[in-house]
Amino acid sequence: MNTPNAPHYFLPEWIQTRTEKIDTEVVIYGGTAAGVIAAKNLAEKGRKVVILNPARHLGGMTTGGLGWTDFGKKGVIGGMSYLFYKDLGDYYGLEEPEWLFEPKAAQAVIDRYAETEGITVYQLQYLDQVKLENNRITSIKMLGGLEVSGSYFMDCTYEGDLYAKAGVSYHVGREANSVYGETINGVQYRDKHQFSHFVDPYVIPGDPQSGTLPWINEQDCNPSGSGDHRIQAYNFRVCMTDDPDLKIDWEKPENYNPEEYELARRWFNSEKDWYNEHLRDPDAKPGDRLMKFDILRPKTAGGFSKTDTNNHGPVSSDYIGANYAWPEAGYQEREKIFQDHVTYIKGQFWFMANDPSIPERYRAGYARWGLPKDEFTDTAHWPHQLYVREGRRMISDYVLNEQDTQHFRQPADPIAMGSYAMDSHNCQRFVRDGRVMNEGDVQLKPKAPYGVSYRSIIPAKGECENILVPVCLSSSHIAYGSVRMEPVFMAMAHSAAVAADLALESTCALQDLDYPQLREKLLAEGQVLEQKAD
């Protein structure tokens, strides 16, 4: 895998010695779609912006395979977030926004945004040091030596690396329900994406002394609602095709470990006819597509398709338990975790399409698909972005939580709206009564679209005064499961950019920014701050 034409998170040889010291107005660390949206908004206001991107590509998950947009209620997506989907519609020659799109389409739009005059992009820049003075960041230094100073900073990474190094308070893992008066945080044992019937967890079936299969805890889970260090599983959102002119058949990964797939073998050979239950069309024939092989537009002339393929069911592409270290890991450790996920998920698809122990009806369903030759052409057609569903979460003066999503309270200073379900993927596997179980999956719709407080995207008073955090914002684990959607990240980043522009005028601490003035500007730029119909 250590080749240029392969997916990587970090390679030491990417680091180039640089001695430049650059001064700008706003420094954005993280080239996610949120980071690019914020930069474009600021540049269009005449501000000088530098994006320092710890990756080879801009756009994060938006360009990294997540083409089946989790939007919740479209009517609360406004401003530059809405504009992005409108520009995707333009890409396809449509008059309306496009919410289902190929990775290469998103990449074209994001790259064009990054070319806006006033934006300077530095790729493959990994944070090394943060310099602070009087509770403000003065400059940040990258591995290799590049140093960038600015008046205001923005952390648009999925991990929250910049604000963590700046000493801002944060949390990793699941809070207990008691922390914020919630009901569905912490350990949650539920029936979604669950083993519906008995599957043996032991290496030698029926023999606890033989140990458990990989990533299965031998002990039962902790009590419901209790907090722990676990986070929801990561995967890749894999773009697939069934077009024979584009399709690359599944290849067995170099470090393929058959033990990783024994659980899948047992599940797919178990008594219940899972296949029939999980086809979109109940009358579909064996070999037709499976759930969460979500079809993207446009279909090719021959009627073939591309997908955004996500996790589904008790055993799928989520690598449950393998990601706990990611949020606070160093770059080389993250590279190892990244490669472990590549190997596991590639292996899962190869296994399902080829292993003779898998019933033919399942093999046919998976073998129909492969990687498309025209996507991710410089990373061996595999997505460049690991789906980091949850990293650090800031703890500020307003922590978004279940009270907000269920409208027991609403902030007086909204800067964007969320509306998607509180959606946590599974966090662990464990043994109960001699059978394997999943734990952590929660899916609960909010009562209605809810506001995200300005205070949730800035540190608490008394902490860093000049950093905005529109991605790893201040939120509980379960509320983050709702707000963590790409359209909302972009909306919050747009608002963060407007706040930075206003703060530049007065050089004030972000905590002292006049909210009524911010609100007026946001509404003028098309942001949606109260619920409206789709």
C-alpha positions, 0 to 999 in steps of 0.5 A: 500500500505504500505507493503513490497510487494508493489511498493513504492518510499520511506518509513521512515522505509527504513532508517537505522542508519549508522555511516560509513564514506567512501572514494572513487574516484567517487561517483554516486548518482542514480542507474539508468541504466546510473549510473550503466553503468558509474560505470562499465566503471570506475571500469573496468579502475581500479577506485573505485566507490560507487553507492548510490541508492535512490531505492530498485532496480537498473536500473531505467526505463530500468529495470522498464518496459521500454522494448520497446526501444526508440532508434531513429537511432540505428547507433548513439548508441555506446560504453557501451550503445550499449553493454548493448543491445548486452548483452540483445541479449546474454540473449536471445541467439541472436547474435545481440542486443535486443531492445525489452526486458522483465523487468526481462531480463534487471534487470539480465544484470544491476545487473550483471554489478553492481557486477563488481569488484571495484563497491560498491552499497548501496541501499535505500540511500536518499540524505540529505546533500552536503558538499562543499569547494572551489567550489567542493563537498567534501562529501555527507551524506545520511538520516541515516548518511552514509557519502561518500567522493570522488574526483568526483561525478555524478548525475544520478537521474531522478530528479537532486537532487544532483547537486541541493543541490550542488548549480548548476543552473537549471530550472523546467518547460517549457521555453518560445520560446523566451528564446533560439530562439525556435519554439515548446517550452512552451505552445503548443496546437496541434492535437496529443493525443488530443480530436478530438471532443466534450467531456464535462469537467463539473461535471454536463454536460453543467453546468460550475457552477458545476466545472470541472472534476479532473485535468481539468483547468477551464480557457483556456491555456496561449498563444502558446510559453509562458513559465510556471511551467508545465512538461510533464505527468508521468505514469508507463510503465506497463508490461502486459501479455495475457498468462493465466498461467501468467496473474493476472487479474486487481484488483480495487485499495484500494483508487479507486475514480470513479470521476477520470475516468468520463472523460474516460467514456465520451470519450470512449462512445463518438460518434466517433469510437475511437476503430477502429481508434486506433487498429494496425490492421484495420481488428482486431476484438473487444478484440484485443490489443490496440495501445501502448500495445507494444509487447515484445519478446519472445512470450511464447510457446502458442503464448502469449505475454508480453507488454510494455504498454504506454500512448496513445490517449487523455485519457490513463495512463498519469496522466496529471497535477498530477506531477508538484511538483515531481522534487523539492518535499521531499521524503515523498511528492514524495511517495504520488505522486508515490502512487497517480500515482499507484492508478490512473493507476491501477484504469484506467486499472481496470475501462477499463476492468470491468466498465459496462459503458464502451462499451464491445469492449473496456472492452474486449480489456483491460480484455485480459491483466493483470500483469505477475506473473514472473515480479516485483515479490517483488513489487506486479508485478507492476513496481518499477520505476515511469516514471519521464519523466522530472525533473530538467534540468541544466543550463550550458554554453551550453544548448541543444535546438531546434537549435541543434536538427534542425542543426542550430548549432552543438557543437564542443565538442560532447560526445554522439548523440541524434536522437529521436523525440522531444517528449513531452507528454501532460502537462495540460487539460483545457476548451475551448469553453465549451469542454475539451482539452489537451495541451503540446504534441509535436512530431517533428523529428530532422533534423538529429542525433545531438551532445550533448556537453560535456558542457551540462553534466557539470555545467557552469564555476564558479559553482561546479567543480567536478560533472557530470550530464548525465541525468538531463543535460543542455537542454531546455524542448523541446530538453530534450524531444528528448535526454531523452531516456535511450540509450542516458542517458547510452551513456552520462553516459559512456562519463561522466565516461571517463571524470571522469577518465581523470580528476582523472589523473590531479585532474583538474576542469571538466570545464578545461578538455582537450576535444581533449584528451576526444574525443580520448578516447571516440572514442577508446571506441566505442562512436559515435560522428558523424552521421553514418547509421543504 
